Amino acid sequence: MSPIEILQEFNSCYLKIQAIAQDENWLLLIADKKIDPEVATHLGDVLHYLGEAMGCVEEIVEVKFNQETER
């Protein structure tokens, strides 16, 4: 996989996980205490770390793009 493909996959995952975190059914599961409320924190952590990973890959993609445009 190229860096841009990795970034696109990370972005896709991020959007899907973010949609779950904002989903009404997910929020009701937490509110009704049908699942451990700590899981909401874990999901937030996943989004945070995935965002951090995306930032690192974005730097690589930008460097590669800049090198290609200089040619």
C-alpha positions in Angstrom: 0.0 0.0 0.0 1.2 3.5 -0.8 1.2 6.2 1.9 -1.8 7.9 0.3 -3.7 4.6 0.2 -2.9 4.1 3.9 -4.1 7.6 4.7 -7.3 7.0 2.8 -7.9 3.8 4.7 -7.3 5.5 8.0 -9.6 8.3 7.0 -12.3 5.8 6.1 -11.9 4.0 9.4 -12.0 7.3 11.3 -15.2 8.4 9.6 -16.9 5.1 10.3 -15.8 5.1 14.0 -16.9 8.7 14.4 -20.3 7.8 12.9 -20.7 5.1 15.5 -19.7 7.4 18.3 -22.4 9.9 17.2 -25.0 7.2 16.5 -28.2 7.5 18.5 -28.3 3.8 19.3 -24.7 3.8 20.5 -25.5 6.8 22.8 -28.6 5.0 24.1 -26.6 1.9 24.9 -24.3 4.1 27.0 -27.0 6.2 28.6 -29.0 3.1 29.5 -25.9 1.5 31.0 -26.3 -1.6 28.8 -22.6 -1.4 28.2 -19.8 -0.2 30.4 -19.7 3.6 30.2 -15.9 3.3 30.0 -16.3 2.0 26.5 -17.2 5.6 25.4 -13.8 6.7 26.7 -12.1 3.9 24.8 -13.9 4.9 21.6 -12.8 8.5 22.1 -9.2 7.2 22.6 -9.4 5.2 19.3 -10.5 8.3 17.4 -7.7 10.3 19.1 -4.9 7.8 18.3 -6.2 7.2 14.8 -6.2 10.9 14.2 -2.6 11.1 15.5 -1.6 8.2 13.1 -3.3 10.0 10.2 -1.3 13.1 11.0 2.0 11.2 10.8 1.1 9.6 7.5 -0.1 13.0 6.1 3.4 14.3 6.7 4.9 11.5 4.6 2.2 12.1 1.9 3.0 15.8 1.8 6.8 15.3 1.6 6.3 12.8 -1.3 3.9 15.2 -3.1 6.3 18.1 -2.7 9.2 15.9 -4.1 7.1 14.9 -7.1 6.0 18.5 -7.8 9.7 19.7 -7.7 10.6 17.4 -10.5 
